[in-house]
Amino acid sequence: MSTFTLSELIEKLRECAGDSEEYDLDTDDVMDVPFIELGYDSLALLQVTGVLDRERGIELSDDEVIAVETPRLLLGLINDALSLRAA
């Protein structure tokens, strides 16, 4: 099983919702920065997870996605879903 990384998440965020105007996602430590501070709202996160579902079969409920506040928490959900799928 492969692990979904912060780099991959940042790539998808940029693809779906553009770059953060507040942070340099390539150099700043953003794992625990709330998405709202990064400039991403719940719609952006739902777009990202929709793409992940279509491209990689990673299914997350909308309620779970809306509830996460930081990249660390979203990565946890994504990687949990990957490990369940691999089991």
PyMOL Python script that loads the backbone (N, CA, C, O; Angstrom):
from pymol import cmd

cmd.read_pdbstr("""\
ATOM      1  N   MET A   1       0.846  -1.185   0.000  1.00  0.00           N
ATOM      2  CA  MET A   1       0.000   0.000   0.000  1.00  0.00           C
ATOM      3  C   MET A   1       0.888   1.243   0.000  1.00  0.00           C
ATOM      4  O   MET A   1       1.850   1.335   0.763  1.00  0.00           O
ATOM      5  N   SER A   2       0.555   2.179  -0.851  1.00  0.00           N
ATOM      6  CA  SER A   2       1.304   3.429  -0.860  1.00  0.00           C
ATOM      7  C   SER A   2       0.607   4.443   0.050  1.00  0.00           C
ATOM      8  O   SER A   2      -0.598   4.372   0.293  1.00  0.00           O
ATOM      9  N   THR A   3       1.395   5.371   0.534  1.00  0.00           N
ATOM     10  CA  THR A   3       0.880   6.423   1.403  1.00  0.00           C
ATOM     11  C   THR A   3       0.706   7.682   0.584  1.00  0.00           C
ATOM     12  O   THR A   3       1.576   8.039  -0.209  1.00  0.00           O
ATOM     13  N   PHE A   4      -0.412   8.354   0.773  1.00  0.00           N
ATOM     14  CA  PHE A   4      -0.668   9.631   0.118  1.00  0.00           C
ATOM     15  C   PHE A   4       0.099  10.691   0.903  1.00  0.00           C
ATOM     16  O   PHE A   4      -0.028  10.775   2.124  1.00  0.00           O
ATOM     17  N   THR A   5       0.886  11.490   0.208  1.00  0.00           N
ATOM     18  CA  THR A   5       1.804  12.419   0.869  1.00  0.00           C
ATOM     19  C   THR A   5       1.291  13.855   0.850  1.00  0.00           C
ATOM     20  O   THR A   5       0.352  14.194   0.129  1.00  0.00           O
ATOM     21  N   LEU A   6       1.934  14.683   1.659  1.00  0.00           N
ATOM     22  CA  LEU A   6       1.613  16.107   1.675  1.00  0.00           C
ATOM     23  C   LEU A   6       1.867  16.721   0.297  1.00  0.00           C
ATOM     24  O   LEU A   6       1.080  17.549  -0.161  1.00  0.00           O
ATOM     25  N   SER A   7       2.927  16.337  -0.350  1.00  0.00           N
ATOM     26  CA  SER A   7       3.222  16.858  -1.698  1.00  0.00           C
ATOM     27  C   SER A   7       2.096  16.546  -2.677  1.00  0.00           C
ATOM     28  O   SER A   7       1.703  17.394  -3.478  1.00  0.00           O
ATOM     29  N   GLU A   8       1.584  15.330  -2.604  1.00  0.00           N
ATOM     30  CA  GLU A   8       0.471  14.953  -3.480  1.00  0.00           C
ATOM     31  C   GLU A   8      -0.781  15.756  -3.151  1.00  0.00           C
ATOM     32  O   GLU A   8      -1.509  16.177  -4.050  1.00  0.00           O
ATOM     33  N   LEU A   9      -1.032  15.967  -1.857  1.00  0.00           N
ATOM     34  CA  LEU A   9      -2.194  16.757  -1.455  1.00  0.00           C
ATOM     35  C   LEU A   9      -2.071  18.194  -1.948  1.00  0.00           C
ATOM     36  O   LEU A   9      -3.037  18.762  -2.458  1.00  0.00           O
ATOM     37  N   ILE A  10      -0.897  18.780  -1.801  1.00  0.00           N
ATOM     38  CA  ILE A  10      -0.673  20.149  -2.268  1.00  0.00           C
ATOM     39  C   ILE A  10      -0.874  20.237  -3.780  1.00  0.00           C
ATOM     40  O   ILE A  10      -1.471  21.193  -4.276  1.00  0.00           O
ATOM     41  N   GLU A  11      -0.384  19.257  -4.496  1.00  0.00           N
ATOM     42  CA  GLU A  11      -0.568  19.226  -5.948  1.00  0.00           C
ATOM     43  C   GLU A  11      -2.051  19.236  -6.305  1.00  0.00           C
ATOM     44  O   GLU A  11      -2.475  19.969  -7.198  1.00  0.00           O
ATOM     45  N   LYS A  12      -2.840  18.417  -5.602  1.00  0.00           N
ATOM     46  CA  LYS A  12      -4.275  18.348  -5.868  1.00  0.00           C
ATOM     47  C   LYS A  12      -4.978  19.641  -5.460  1.00  0.00           C
ATOM     48  O   LYS A  12      -5.886  20.092  -6.159  1.00  0.00           O
ATOM     49  N   LEU A  13      -4.576  20.240  -4.348  1.00  0.00           N
ATOM     50  CA  LEU A  13      -5.165  21.520  -3.939  1.00  0.00           C
ATOM     51  C   LEU A  13      -4.931  22.577  -5.008  1.00  0.00           C
ATOM     52  O   LEU A  13      -5.844  23.318  -5.373  1.00  0.00           O
ATOM     53  N   ARG A  14      -3.714  22.641  -5.500  1.00  0.00           N
ATOM     54  CA  ARG A  14      -3.393  23.625  -6.554  1.00  0.00           C
ATOM     55  C   ARG A  14      -4.183  23.342  -7.825  1.00  0.00           C
ATOM     56  O   ARG A  14      -4.687  24.263  -8.467  1.00  0.00           O
ATOM     57  N   GLU A  15      -4.288  22.083  -8.180  1.00  0.00           N
ATOM     58  CA  GLU A  15      -5.002  21.688  -9.389  1.00  0.00           C
ATOM     59  C   GLU A  15      -6.482  22.052  -9.302  1.00  0.00           C
ATOM     60  O   GLU A  15      -7.068  22.518 -10.279  1.00  0.00           O
ATOM     61  N   CYS A  16      -7.081  21.842  -8.143  1.00  0.00           N
ATOM     62  CA  CYS A  16      -8.517  22.023  -7.987  1.00  0.00           C
ATOM     63  C   CYS A  16      -8.917  23.435  -7.554  1.00  0.00           C
ATOM     64  O   CYS A  16      -9.994  23.913  -7.911  1.00  0.00           O
ATOM     65  N   ALA A  17      -8.057  24.100  -6.790  1.00  0.00           N
ATOM     66  CA  ALA A  17      -8.480  25.370  -6.185  1.00  0.00           C
ATOM     67  C   ALA A  17      -7.434  26.473  -6.265  1.00  0.00           C
ATOM     68  O   ALA A  17      -7.632  27.545  -5.692  1.00  0.00           O
ATOM     69  N   GLY A  18      -6.345  26.239  -6.950  1.00  0.00           N
ATOM     70  CA  GLY A  18      -5.319  27.272  -7.069  1.00  0.00           C
ATOM     71  C   GLY A  18      -4.328  27.221  -5.914  1.00  0.00           C
ATOM     72  O   GLY A  18      -4.430  26.395  -5.007  1.00  0.00           O
ATOM     73  N   ASP A  19      -3.366  28.137  -5.982  1.00  0.00           N
ATOM     74  CA  ASP A  19      -2.309  28.187  -4.972  1.00  0.00           C
ATOM     75  C   ASP A  19      -2.745  29.033  -3.787  1.00  0.00           C
ATOM     76  O   ASP A  19      -3.601  29.907  -3.922  1.00  0.00           O
ATOM     77  N   SER A  20      -2.167  28.777  -2.650  1.00  0.00           N
ATOM     78  CA  SER A  20      -2.417  29.580  -1.458  1.00  0.00           C
ATOM     79  C   SER A  20      -1.762  30.940  -1.621  1.00  0.00           C
ATOM     80  O   SER A  20      -0.597  31.034  -2.007  1.00  0.00           O
ATOM     81  N   GLU A  21      -2.510  31.991  -1.326  1.00  0.00           N
ATOM     82  CA  GLU A  21      -1.937  33.339  -1.369  1.00  0.00           C
ATOM     83  C   GLU A  21      -1.271  33.692  -0.047  1.00  0.00           C
ATOM     84  O   GLU A  21      -0.476  34.630   0.013  1.00  0.00           O
ATOM     85  N   GLU A  22      -1.582  32.958   1.005  1.00  0.00           N
ATOM     86  CA  GLU A  22      -1.079  33.268   2.334  1.00  0.00           C
ATOM     87  C   GLU A  22       0.217  32.541   2.683  1.00  0.00           C
ATOM     88  O   GLU A  22       1.011  33.038   3.482  1.00  0.00           O
ATOM     89  N   TYR A  23       0.434  31.376   2.094  1.00  0.00           N
ATOM     90  CA  TYR A  23       1.581  30.541   2.456  1.00  0.00           C
ATOM     91  C   TYR A  23       2.275  30.045   1.192  1.00  0.00           C
ATOM     92  O   TYR A  23       1.645  29.889   0.146  1.00  0.00           O
ATOM     93  N   ASP A  24       3.561  29.803   1.301  1.00  0.00           N
ATOM     94  CA  ASP A  24       4.296  29.119   0.248  1.00  0.00           C
ATOM     95  C   ASP A  24       4.210  27.631   0.577  1.00  0.00           C
ATOM     96  O   ASP A  24       4.916  27.135   1.454  1.00  0.00           O
ATOM     97  N   LEU A  25       3.357  26.950  -0.119  1.00  0.00           N
ATOM     98  CA  LEU A  25       3.091  25.546   0.189  1.00  0.00           C
ATOM     99  C   LEU A  25       4.294  24.649  -0.041  1.00  0.00           C
ATOM    100  O   LEU A  25       4.336  23.530   0.470  1.00  0.00           O
ATOM    101  N   ASP A  26       5.270  25.123  -0.800  1.00  0.00           N
ATOM    102  CA  ASP A  26       6.466  24.321  -1.061  1.00  0.00           C
ATOM    103  C   ASP A  26       7.495  24.426   0.053  1.00  0.00           C
ATOM    104  O   ASP A  26       8.309  23.520   0.224  1.00  0.00           O
ATOM    105  N   THR A  27       7.474  25.513   0.814  1.00  0.00           N
ATOM    106  CA  THR A  27       8.509  25.690   1.838  1.00  0.00           C
ATOM    107  C   THR A  27       7.964  25.836   3.252  1.00  0.00           C
ATOM    108  O   THR A  27       8.640  25.458   4.208  1.00  0.00           O
ATOM    109  N   ASP A  28       6.779  26.364   3.404  1.00  0.00           N
ATOM    110  CA  ASP A  28       6.227  26.549   4.747  1.00  0.00           C
ATOM    111  C   ASP A  28       5.720  25.223   5.309  1.00  0.00           C
ATOM    112  O   ASP A  28       5.247  24.360   4.569  1.00  0.00           O
ATOM    113  N   ASP A  29       5.827  25.079   6.622  1.00  0.00           N
ATOM    114  CA  ASP A  29       5.294  23.900   7.297  1.00  0.00           C
ATOM    115  C   ASP A  29       3.795  24.123   7.491  1.00  0.00           C
ATOM    116  O   ASP A  29       3.381  24.861   8.385  1.00  0.00           O
ATOM    117  N   VAL A  30       2.991  23.483   6.652  1.00  0.00           N
ATOM    118  CA  VAL A  30       1.550  23.732   6.657  1.00  0.00           C
ATOM    119  C   VAL A  30       0.725  22.567   7.188  1.00  0.00           C
ATOM    120  O   VAL A  30      -0.504  22.621   7.147  1.00  0.00           O
ATOM    121  N   MET A  31       1.364  21.525   7.682  1.00  0.00           N
ATOM    122  CA  MET A  31       0.630  20.338   8.124  1.00  0.00           C
ATOM    123  C   MET A  31      -0.466  20.654   9.141  1.00  0.00           C
ATOM    124  O   MET A  31      -1.533  20.040   9.117  1.00  0.00           O
ATOM    125  N   ASP A  32      -0.206  21.605  10.026  1.00  0.00           N
ATOM    126  CA  ASP A  32      -1.170  21.896  11.082  1.00  0.00           C
ATOM    127  C   ASP A  32      -1.808  23.283  10.947  1.00  0.00           C
ATOM    128  O   ASP A  32      -2.410  23.787  11.895  1.00  0.00           O
ATOM    129  N   VAL A  33      -1.676  23.889   9.785  1.00  0.00           N
ATOM    130  CA  VAL A  33      -2.303  25.185   9.528  1.00  0.00           C
ATOM    131  C   VAL A  33      -3.727  24.916   9.032  1.00  0.00           C
ATOM    132  O   VAL A  33      -3.911  24.142   8.093  1.00  0.00           O
ATOM    133  N   PRO A  34      -4.726  25.537   9.641  1.00  0.00           N
ATOM    134  CA  PRO A  34      -6.100  25.316   9.175  1.00  0.00           C
ATOM    135  C   PRO A  34      -6.263  25.672   7.698  1.00  0.00           C
ATOM    136  O   PRO A  34      -5.694  26.648   7.210  1.00  0.00           O
ATOM    137  N   PHE A  35      -7.051  24.859   7.003  1.00  0.00           N
ATOM    138  CA  PHE A  35      -7.265  25.100   5.578  1.00  0.00           C
ATOM    139  C   PHE A  35      -7.775  26.511   5.317  1.00  0.00           C
ATOM    140  O   PHE A  35      -7.389  27.134   4.329  1.00  0.00           O
ATOM    141  N   ILE A  36      -8.622  27.012   6.178  1.00  0.00           N
ATOM    142  CA  ILE A  36      -9.178  28.348   5.980  1.00  0.00           C
ATOM    143  C   ILE A  36      -8.070  29.406   5.975  1.00  0.00           C
ATOM    144  O   ILE A  36      -8.145  30.381   5.228  1.00  0.00           O
ATOM    145  N   GLU A  37      -7.040  29.213   6.811  1.00  0.00           N
ATOM    146  CA  GLU A  37      -5.903  30.131   6.818  1.00  0.00           C
ATOM    147  C   GLU A  37      -5.047  29.969   5.566  1.00  0.00           C
ATOM    148  O   GLU A  37      -4.403  30.919   5.120  1.00  0.00           O
ATOM    149  N   LEU A  38      -5.043  28.776   5.007  1.00  0.00           N
ATOM    150  CA  LEU A  38      -4.307  28.531   3.775  1.00  0.00           C
ATOM    151  C   LEU A  38      -5.043  29.099   2.561  1.00  0.00           C
ATOM    152  O   LEU A  38      -4.477  29.216   1.474  1.00  0.00           O
ATOM    153  N   GLY A  39      -6.311  29.450   2.765  1.00  0.00           N
ATOM    154  CA  GLY A  39      -7.118  30.006   1.684  1.00  0.00           C
ATOM    155  C   GLY A  39      -8.011  28.997   0.988  1.00  0.00           C
ATOM    156  O   GLY A  39      -8.507  29.262  -0.107  1.00  0.00           O
ATOM    157  N   TYR A  40      -8.223  27.840   1.608  1.00  0.00           N
ATOM    158  CA  TYR A  40      -9.064  26.802   1.032  1.00  0.00           C
ATOM    159  C   TYR A  40     -10.295  26.582   1.900  1.00  0.00           C
ATOM    160  O   TYR A  40     -10.188  26.398   3.113  1.00  0.00           O
ATOM    161  N   ASP A  41     -11.470  26.604   1.267  1.00  0.00           N
ATOM    162  CA  ASP A  41     -12.709  26.369   1.997  1.00  0.00           C
ATOM    163  C   ASP A  41     -13.168  24.922   1.793  1.00  0.00           C
ATOM    164  O   ASP A  41     -12.495  24.129   1.136  1.00  0.00           O
ATOM    165  N   SER A  42     -14.312  24.603   2.362  1.00  0.00           N
ATOM    166  CA  SER A  42     -14.800  23.223   2.286  1.00  0.00           C
ATOM    167  C   SER A  42     -15.102  22.813   0.846  1.00  0.00           C
ATOM    168  O   SER A  42     -14.944  21.642   0.503  1.00  0.00           O
ATOM    169  N   LEU A  43     -15.527  23.735   0.005  1.00  0.00           N
ATOM    170  CA  LEU A  43     -15.780  23.401  -1.392  1.00  0.00           C
ATOM    171  C   LEU A  43     -14.494  22.953  -2.090  1.00  0.00           C
ATOM    172  O   LEU A  43     -14.509  22.006  -2.877  1.00  0.00           O
ATOM    173  N   ALA A  44     -13.398  23.626  -1.804  1.00  0.00           N
ATOM    174  CA  ALA A  44     -12.109  23.237  -2.381  1.00  0.00           C
ATOM    175  C   ALA A  44     -11.724  21.827  -1.944  1.00  0.00           C
ATOM    176  O   ALA A  44     -11.249  21.026  -2.750  1.00  0.00           O
ATOM    177  N   LEU A  45     -11.935  21.529  -0.659  1.00  0.00           N
ATOM    178  CA  LEU A  45     -11.603  20.190  -0.154  1.00  0.00           C
ATOM    179  C   LEU A  45     -12.485  19.125  -0.798  1.00  0.00           C
ATOM    180  O   LEU A  45     -12.016  18.032  -1.116  1.00  0.00           O
ATOM    181  N   LEU A  46     -13.755  19.445  -0.988  1.00  0.00           N
ATOM    182  CA  LEU A  46     -14.653  18.488  -1.642  1.00  0.00           C
ATOM    183  C   LEU A  46     -14.256  18.266  -3.096  1.00  0.00           C
ATOM    184  O   LEU A  46     -14.385  17.155  -3.610  1.00  0.00           O
ATOM    185  N   GLN A  47     -13.779  19.304  -3.758  1.00  0.00           N
ATOM    186  CA  GLN A  47     -13.297  19.140  -5.124  1.00  0.00           C
ATOM    187  C   GLN A  47     -12.080  18.208  -5.148  1.00  0.00           C
ATOM    188  O   GLN A  47     -11.985  17.318  -5.993  1.00  0.00           O
ATOM    189  N   VAL A  48     -11.163  18.424  -4.220  1.00  0.00           N
ATOM    190  CA  VAL A  48      -9.964  17.580  -4.144  1.00  0.00           C
ATOM    191  C   VAL A  48     -10.353  16.127  -3.903  1.00  0.00           C
ATOM    192  O   VAL A  48      -9.871  15.232  -4.597  1.00  0.00           O
ATOM    193  N   THR A  49     -11.201  15.891  -2.945  1.00  0.00           N
ATOM    194  CA  THR A  49     -11.554  14.502  -2.628  1.00  0.00           C
ATOM    195  C   THR A  49     -12.393  13.870  -3.732  1.00  0.00           C
ATOM    196  O   THR A  49     -12.345  12.654  -3.913  1.00  0.00           O
ATOM    197  N   GLY A  50     -13.159  14.664  -4.472  1.00  0.00           N
ATOM    198  CA  GLY A  50     -13.876  14.139  -5.632  1.00  0.00           C
ATOM    199  C   GLY A  50     -12.911  13.658  -6.705  1.00  0.00           C
ATOM    200  O   GLY A  50     -13.119  12.606  -7.310  1.00  0.00           O
ATOM    201  N   VAL A  51     -11.858  14.429  -6.939  1.00  0.00           N
ATOM    202  CA  VAL A  51     -10.829  14.038  -7.904  1.00  0.00           C
ATOM    203  C   VAL A  51     -10.119  12.777  -7.425  1.00  0.00           C
ATOM    204  O   VAL A  51      -9.862  11.869  -8.216  1.00  0.00           O
ATOM    205  N   LEU A  52      -9.802  12.717  -6.139  1.00  0.00           N
ATOM    206  CA  LEU A  52      -9.137  11.529  -5.600  1.00  0.00           C
ATOM    207  C   LEU A  52     -10.009  10.289  -5.749  1.00  0.00           C
ATOM    208  O   LEU A  52      -9.501   9.197  -6.006  1.00  0.00           O
ATOM    209  N   ASP A  53     -11.302  10.452  -5.590  1.00  0.00           N
ATOM    210  CA  ASP A  53     -12.221   9.328  -5.759  1.00  0.00           C
ATOM    211  C   ASP A  53     -12.192   8.853  -7.218  1.00  0.00           C
ATOM    212  O   ASP A  53     -12.093   7.655  -7.484  1.00  0.00           O
ATOM    213  N   ARG A  54     -12.280   9.793  -8.148  1.00  0.00           N
ATOM    214  CA  ARG A  54     -12.289   9.425  -9.567  1.00  0.00           C
ATOM    215  C   ARG A  54     -10.946   8.846 -10.030  1.00  0.00           C
ATOM    216  O   ARG A  54     -10.910   7.865 -10.772  1.00  0.00           O
ATOM    217  N   GLU A  55      -9.865   9.452  -9.594  1.00  0.00           N
ATOM    218  CA  GLU A  55      -8.547   9.041 -10.081  1.00  0.00           C
ATOM    219  C   GLU A  55      -7.967   7.827  -9.365  1.00  0.00           C
ATOM    220  O   GLU A  55      -7.289   7.000  -9.973  1.00  0.00           O
ATOM    221  N   ARG A  56      -8.243   7.730  -8.061  1.00  0.00           N
ATOM    222  CA  ARG A  56      -7.572   6.673  -7.282  1.00  0.00           C
ATOM    223  C   ARG A  56      -8.516   5.798  -6.474  1.00  0.00           C
ATOM    224  O   ARG A  56      -8.073   4.901  -5.757  1.00  0.00           O
ATOM    225  N   GLY A  57      -9.816   6.054  -6.585  1.00  0.00           N
ATOM    226  CA  GLY A  57     -10.781   5.228  -5.864  1.00  0.00           C
ATOM    227  C   GLY A  57     -10.782   5.451  -4.362  1.00  0.00           C
ATOM    228  O   GLY A  57     -11.172   4.563  -3.604  1.00  0.00           O
ATOM    229  N   ILE A  58     -10.349   6.633  -3.923  1.00  0.00           N
ATOM    230  CA  ILE A  58     -10.330   6.960  -2.502  1.00  0.00           C
ATOM    231  C   ILE A  58     -11.656   7.611  -2.153  1.00  0.00           C
ATOM    232  O   ILE A  58     -11.903   8.765  -2.505  1.00  0.00           O
ATOM    233  N   GLU A  59     -12.512   6.865  -1.456  1.00  0.00           N
ATOM    234  CA  GLU A  59     -13.845   7.351  -1.127  1.00  0.00           C
ATOM    235  C   GLU A  59     -13.877   7.890   0.302  1.00  0.00           C
ATOM    236  O   GLU A  59     -13.544   7.187   1.256  1.00  0.00           O
ATOM    237  N   LEU A  60     -14.284   9.154   0.426  1.00  0.00           N
ATOM    238  CA  LEU A  60     -14.468   9.789   1.731  1.00  0.00           C
ATOM    239  C   LEU A  60     -15.846  10.423   1.757  1.00  0.00           C
ATOM    240  O   LEU A  60     -16.316  10.940   0.743  1.00  0.00           O
ATOM    241  N   SER A  61     -16.486  10.387   2.900  1.00  0.00           N
ATOM    242  CA  SER A  61     -17.798  11.016   2.990  1.00  0.00           C
ATOM    243  C   SER A  61     -17.641  12.533   3.047  1.00  0.00           C
ATOM    244  O   SER A  61     -16.657  13.051   3.577  1.00  0.00           O
ATOM    245  N   ASP A  62     -18.622  13.229   2.496  1.00  0.00           N
ATOM    246  CA  ASP A  62     -18.588  14.687   2.523  1.00  0.00           C
ATOM    247  C   ASP A  62     -18.510  15.209   3.949  1.00  0.00           C
ATOM    248  O   ASP A  62     -17.804  16.181   4.216  1.00  0.00           O
ATOM    249  N   ASP A  63     -19.228  14.572   4.867  1.00  0.00           N
ATOM    250  CA  ASP A  63     -19.221  15.011   6.268  1.00  0.00           C
ATOM    251  C   ASP A  63     -17.827  14.906   6.883  1.00  0.00           C
ATOM    252  O   ASP A  63     -17.406  15.788   7.631  1.00  0.00           O
ATOM    253  N   GLU A  64     -17.113  13.820   6.566  1.00  0.00           N
ATOM    254  CA  GLU A  64     -15.746  13.662   7.065  1.00  0.00           C
ATOM    255  C   GLU A  64     -14.841  14.763   6.530  1.00  0.00           C
ATOM    256  O   GLU A  64     -14.060  15.356   7.273  1.00  0.00           O
ATOM    257  N   VAL A  65     -14.955  15.025   5.246  1.00  0.00           N
ATOM    258  CA  VAL A  65     -14.085  16.008   4.604  1.00  0.00           C
ATOM    259  C   VAL A  65     -14.343  17.405   5.142  1.00  0.00           C
ATOM    260  O   VAL A  65     -13.402  18.149   5.415  1.00  0.00           O
ATOM    261  N   ILE A  66     -15.600  17.761   5.295  1.00  0.00           N
ATOM    262  CA  ILE A  66     -15.948  19.094   5.800  1.00  0.00           C
ATOM    263  C   ILE A  66     -15.464  19.280   7.229  1.00  0.00           C
ATOM    264  O   ILE A  66     -15.164  20.402   7.637  1.00  0.00           O
ATOM    265  N   ALA A  67     -15.385  18.204   7.989  1.00  0.00           N
ATOM    266  CA  ALA A  67     -14.999  18.298   9.400  1.00  0.00           C
ATOM    267  C   ALA A  67     -13.495  18.480   9.610  1.00  0.00           C
ATOM    268  O   ALA A  67     -13.083  18.976  10.659  1.00  0.00           O
ATOM    269  N   VAL A  68     -12.667  18.090   8.638  1.00  0.00           N
ATOM    270  CA  VAL A  68     -11.221  18.216   8.831  1.00  0.00           C
ATOM    271  C   VAL A  68     -10.801  19.669   8.692  1.00  0.00           C
ATOM    272  O   VAL A  68     -11.334  20.416   7.871  1.00  0.00           O
ATOM    273  N   GLU A  69      -9.833  20.051   9.512  1.00  0.00           N
ATOM    274  CA  GLU A  69      -9.418  21.450   9.525  1.00  0.00           C
ATOM    275  C   GLU A  69      -8.008  21.683   9.014  1.00  0.00           C
ATOM    276  O   GLU A  69      -7.657  22.810   8.664  1.00  0.00           O
ATOM    277  N   THR A  70      -7.186  20.629   8.964  1.00  0.00           N
ATOM    278  CA  THR A  70      -5.784  20.816   8.589  1.00  0.00           C
ATOM    279  C   THR A  70      -5.356  19.744   7.579  1.00  0.00           C
ATOM    280  O   THR A  70      -5.997  18.700   7.466  1.00  0.00           O
ATOM    281  N   PRO A  71      -4.283  20.007   6.858  1.00  0.00           N
ATOM    282  CA  PRO A  71      -3.757  18.981   5.952  1.00  0.00           C
ATOM    283  C   PRO A  71      -3.420  17.668   6.667  1.00  0.00           C
ATOM    284  O   PRO A  71      -3.634  16.588   6.116  1.00  0.00           O
ATOM    285  N   ARG A  72      -2.899  17.759   7.884  1.00  0.00           N
ATOM    286  CA  ARG A  72      -2.564  16.531   8.627  1.00  0.00           C
ATOM    287  C   ARG A  72      -3.810  15.657   8.821  1.00  0.00           C
ATOM    288  O   ARG A  72      -3.752  14.441   8.644  1.00  0.00           O
ATOM    289  N   LEU A  73      -4.916  16.273   9.181  1.00  0.00           N
ATOM    290  CA  LEU A  73      -6.147  15.514   9.413  1.00  0.00           C
ATOM    291  C   LEU A  73      -6.702  14.944   8.114  1.00  0.00           C
ATOM    292  O   LEU A  73      -7.189  13.813   8.096  1.00  0.00           O
ATOM    293  N   LEU A  74      -6.637  15.707   7.030  1.00  0.00           N
ATOM    294  CA  LEU A  74      -7.118  15.196   5.746  1.00  0.00           C
ATOM    295  C   LEU A  74      -6.236  14.057   5.257  1.00  0.00           C
ATOM    296  O   LEU A  74      -6.747  13.057   4.754  1.00  0.00           O
ATOM    297  N   LEU A  75      -4.938  14.190   5.393  1.00  0.00           N
ATOM    298  CA  LEU A  75      -4.046  13.095   5.014  1.00  0.00           C
ATOM    299  C   LEU A  75      -4.343  11.837   5.819  1.00  0.00           C
ATOM    300  O   LEU A  75      -4.278  10.728   5.289  1.00  0.00           O
ATOM    301  N   GLY A  76      -4.668  12.007   7.097  1.00  0.00           N
ATOM    302  CA  GLY A  76      -5.040  10.856   7.921  1.00  0.00           C
ATOM    303  C   GLY A  76      -6.264  10.145   7.370  1.00  0.00           C
ATOM    304  O   GLY A  76      -6.293   8.916   7.300  1.00  0.00           O
ATOM    305  N   LEU A  77      -7.287  10.920   6.975  1.00  0.00           N
ATOM    306  CA  LEU A  77      -8.493  10.319   6.395  1.00  0.00           C
ATOM    307  C   LEU A  77      -8.178   9.589   5.089  1.00  0.00           C
ATOM    308  O   LEU A  77      -8.627   8.465   4.865  1.00  0.00           O
ATOM    309  N   ILE A  78      -7.404  10.246   4.240  1.00  0.00           N
ATOM    310  CA  ILE A  78      -7.057   9.659   2.944  1.00  0.00           C
ATOM    311  C   ILE A  78      -6.274   8.369   3.139  1.00  0.00           C
ATOM    312  O   ILE A  78      -6.577   7.357   2.508  1.00  0.00           O
ATOM    313  N   ASN A  79      -5.284   8.400   3.996  1.00  0.00           N
ATOM    314  CA  ASN A  79      -4.452   7.209   4.200  1.00  0.00           C
ATOM    315  C   ASN A  79      -5.207   6.102   4.927  1.00  0.00           C
ATOM    316  O   ASN A  79      -4.950   4.925   4.674  1.00  0.00           O
ATOM    317  N   ASP A  80      -6.132   6.446   5.820  1.00  0.00           N
ATOM    318  CA  ASP A  80      -6.986   5.432   6.443  1.00  0.00           C
ATOM    319  C   ASP A  80      -7.842   4.744   5.376  1.00  0.00           C
ATOM    320  O   ASP A  80      -7.998   3.523   5.384  1.00  0.00           O
ATOM    321  N   ALA A  81      -8.392   5.542   4.461  1.00  0.00           N
ATOM    322  CA  ALA A  81      -9.221   4.966   3.380  1.00  0.00           C
ATOM    323  C   ALA A  81      -8.379   4.066   2.479  1.00  0.00           C
ATOM    324  O   ALA A  81      -8.843   3.010   2.049  1.00  0.00           O
ATOM    325  N   LEU A  82      -7.154   4.475   2.195  1.00  0.00           N
ATOM    326  CA  LEU A  82      -6.262   3.638   1.396  1.00  0.00           C
ATOM    327  C   LEU A  82      -5.949   2.316   2.071  1.00  0.00           C
ATOM    328  O   LEU A  82      -5.923   1.270   1.421  1.00  0.00           O
ATOM    329  N   SER A  83      -5.710   2.362   3.378  1.00  0.00           N
ATOM    330  CA  SER A  83      -5.376   1.124   4.082  1.00  0.00           C
ATOM    331  C   SER A  83      -6.597   0.207   4.195  1.00  0.00           C
ATOM    332  O   SER A  83      -6.450  -1.015   4.152  1.00  0.00           O
ATOM    333  N   LEU A  84      -7.780   0.767   4.336  1.00  0.00           N
ATOM    334  CA  LEU A  84      -8.987  -0.065   4.371  1.00  0.00           C
ATOM    335  C   LEU A  84      -9.224  -0.725   3.018  1.00  0.00           C
ATOM    336  O   LEU A  84      -9.638  -1.882   2.943  1.00  0.00           O
ATOM    337  N   ARG A  85      -8.961   0.012   1.967  1.00  0.00           N
ATOM    338  CA  ARG A  85      -9.148  -0.532   0.616  1.00  0.00           C
ATOM    339  C   ARG A  85      -8.153  -1.656   0.343  1.00  0.00           C
ATOM    340  O   ARG A  85      -8.475  -2.622  -0.349  1.00  0.00           O
ATOM    341  N   ALA A  86      -6.947  -1.529   0.887  1.00  0.00           N
ATOM    342  CA  ALA A  86      -5.902  -2.535   0.669  1.00  0.00           C
ATOM    343  C   ALA A  86      -6.134  -3.805   1.483  1.00  0.00           C
ATOM    344  O   ALA A  86      -5.618  -4.870   1.143  1.00  0.00           O
ATOM    345  N   ALA A  87      -6.911  -3.689   2.559  1.00  0.00           N
ATOM    346  CA  ALA A  87      -7.136  -4.840   3.448  1.00  0.00           C
ATOM    347  C   ALA A  87      -8.025  -5.884   2.845  1.00  0.00           C
ATOM    348  O   ALA A  87      -8.298  -6.904   3.479  1.00  0.00           O
TER     349      ALA A  87
END
""", "prot")
cmd.dss("prot")
cmd.show_as("cartoon", "prot")
cmd.util.cbc("prot")
cmd.orient("prot")
